[in-house]
Every structure is written in C-alpha cells, then in structure tokens.
Amino acid sequence: MANQHTDSIAKEPAQAEIETLLPKVVAHAPGEAVEMLAPYPNEFVAKMLTLLNPALAQDVLEGFPSERRQKIVAAAPPQTRQQWVRNEAFPESTIGRMMEPALAVFHPQTTVAEATQELRHLVKTAFITYLFVIDQNEHLVGVVAMREMLLAQPGQNLMRLWFRVRFISRLRCQSSMP
C-alpha cells in the first residue's frame, strides 16, 4: 500500500510538469522544443511527444541526436513507437509524417460484442468514429461506422457490417507550402 502511494506521488509531479511544459513546447519551433526537453529523462520526453500533433512530434524527435532519439523512441508505448518509425520513413512535408496509430483495428471475424468490449477501453483515451477491418496481411479491407455497431446484434461479425474498401491507392500528398 505504501509503495502505491509513493508511486502515485512520484508520478504526480511529472504529470504536473508535463501539463505546465506542454503549452510552451507547442508554442515554439521544433529546435527550441528540443532544447526545452533536452534536460528531461527519455520517458518524460516520450510522454510529452505523445501529446503533440504527430507532425510536430516527429519534427521534435528528429531534432535530437540519433542516440538520444533512439532512447526516446524506445521509451514510448509500443504502438506509438511503431508509428514514429513508420512516419520517419516518409519524406518531409508529406502526409505520411503526420499519421497516428490506428486504434480501432479488428479482423473480419471479430464479433460486435468483442469489438465493443475492446472499444470500451480505447474510447477512454481517444475519439473513435470508425473501426478499421484488416485481413491477415494487415491490409485494410473495410470500415465500420459506429452507427452500424450501435444497430448490430452482439453476435454479428464485423464482416457483415463493413463498408468494403474496393481499392486503396498509395497517395503521396505533398504539401505545396515550403
């Protein structure tokens, strides 16, 4: 019991400091944000970056020296870490660098009840409008609107509810702004 109390006390100042520093980081250019975050531990920086717009987070992350950047990425939650690595592969000023991890991702055989149970956890931290249905190769095959989930029977599979994705082209949307 004492350890739980001590742990929560230790976490509170870090959270309070993140909440205080966040507006300052957002208000500055990525290079200045790197300077502000440099003295903090990797876990703190990773937490801060997860709260930023994905494009800004990527720009700030790239401002750190390679070795430090790798440690910050390693300190991030697994889904975020994977997304940061994916985003880094896209050229600068492309939409790919702004992507966030998809949260509501399910297989076609998932029932409405199973998806709903998972969604109850996800909606506590994210706004979710659509469920993404993927095949065994993790390719998008359909999208389910929350309205369809609401009206469905709990035992129905998502494959009976989705709007099938007929084709997906690789779009490389480049910003026309410098």
Beta strands, then each sheet from edge to edge (+ up, - down):
strand 1: 105-106
strand 2: 130-134
strand 3: 140-145
strand 4: 163-164
sheet 1: 1+ 2+ 3- 4+
end
